[in-house]
Amino acid sequence: MNSGMYAALSGSMASIQRMEVLTNNLANLNTTGFKRDRVLFESVLANVNSTTPASPAVAASPVTAARTPLHTGGTVVTDYSGGPVRQSGVPLDFALDGEGYFVVKSAEGTAYTRQGNFHLDAGGKLLTAQGDEVQGSNGGAITVVGNKIEVDAKGGIFADGNQVGSLNVVEFPKPYTLQKVGGALFTAGEGVTAEPAKSTGVKQGFLEDSNVNPILEMANLIETSRYYESCLKAVKSYDDMAAKATGELGKL
């Protein structure tokens, strides 16, 4: 395949992948505890100009600029940085002050989240917004029965002054190898062991918002969309030149 055509096609494919990730980030702008994703590309640098036929339409395209990266594949990675914390005043809303995670029992098994907008079911069982059981420090579900619910900085849960359980908050060694299985839900990578949190506190009546920056994501989305359009124009230019060359050869 012509190297210029390859650059244009791989660039358009990379752009589609990046737009999907950016769109998903924006869709989860208001998802409590959501962590944004980004795409890292494995690429090689090549002077595409040296192999690109002279063509005004192609020369104006970003894919023909000198030392343009030829994308050969993208890896989606998660940005685990904390989102802004806001006060909600709701007794069953919790934010984590530190890098820990709540432990929950989900359809995928044991999972982890920083999405602390919990609620109680009819029997008093503490659940996530999706209905997953919030796990206590004893490894089981937490049942809360009482009128006044208080939670201390260590995750101890009190109902009408009596302790009824404790939130299980854990931390992971870095670099993280967590795998995203939902909007704000993660599972641990193979061989990774969660450890009891030593430097993470619990704040009752607060929530951690998504760490998505809408202005930055929109700017990246617009930039990627324009790059995609340029790649498509370059592909059409190469296709037109190939068709013209074929027609000229047919006349010989």
C-alpha positions, 0 to 999 in steps of 0.5 A: 500500500502507498505509504501516504494512503496508509498514513491517511487510513491509519490516521482516520482509524485512530481519529474514530477511536479517539472520538469514541473515547472523547464522546464517552467522557462527555456522556459521563460528565455528570456521572459521580466518581467517573474517571475519564479515558484517553487514547495512547497511540503506538506510533512511528515517526516518518517523513511522509512528504518523502513518499507523498505525490505532489498534490495541493489537496494532499499537501494541505492535509495534516497527514502529509506534514513532515514527521507526522506520526503513523498510528498503528494502534491505540491503547485506552488508558484511564486517568485516575486523578480525583474529581472535584468534591462537592457537598450534597448534605445527603447522609448516605452520600460519601466521598473519599479523601485520598486514593482509596476505593469502596468495595462492592459486590457486583455482577462481575464479582468483587469490584471497586468504585469511588461513586459514593451516592449510596441508598438503603433498600427496603430491608436496610441494606446499603446499596450503590446507585446501580443496586450493588451491595456495598461491602463492609470491613468484614467482607459482607453486606452492611445493614443499617436500621435507624433514623440518624445515620452517621459515618466517621472519617474511618468509615465506621457507620452509626445508627442512632448512636450505635455502630452497625458496621464499617465501610470497606475502603481499600487502596491499590499499589501503583501503577494501577492495573484496574479494569473499567467494567462500568461508568465508575466501576472497576475490577482489579487486574490479575495478581493485584491485591487490594489493601486496607486503606491507610491514608484515605478518609471518608467524608459524609454528605459529600460526593466526588464528581467526574474528573472530566473537563468539558472544555478540554474534552470538547476542544479535543473532540473538535480537533480530532473531528477536523483531523478525521475530515482531513484524513478522509480528504487525503484518502480521496485524493490518493484514490482519485490519483490511483483511478487516473493512473489506471485510466492513463495506463489503459490508453497505452 
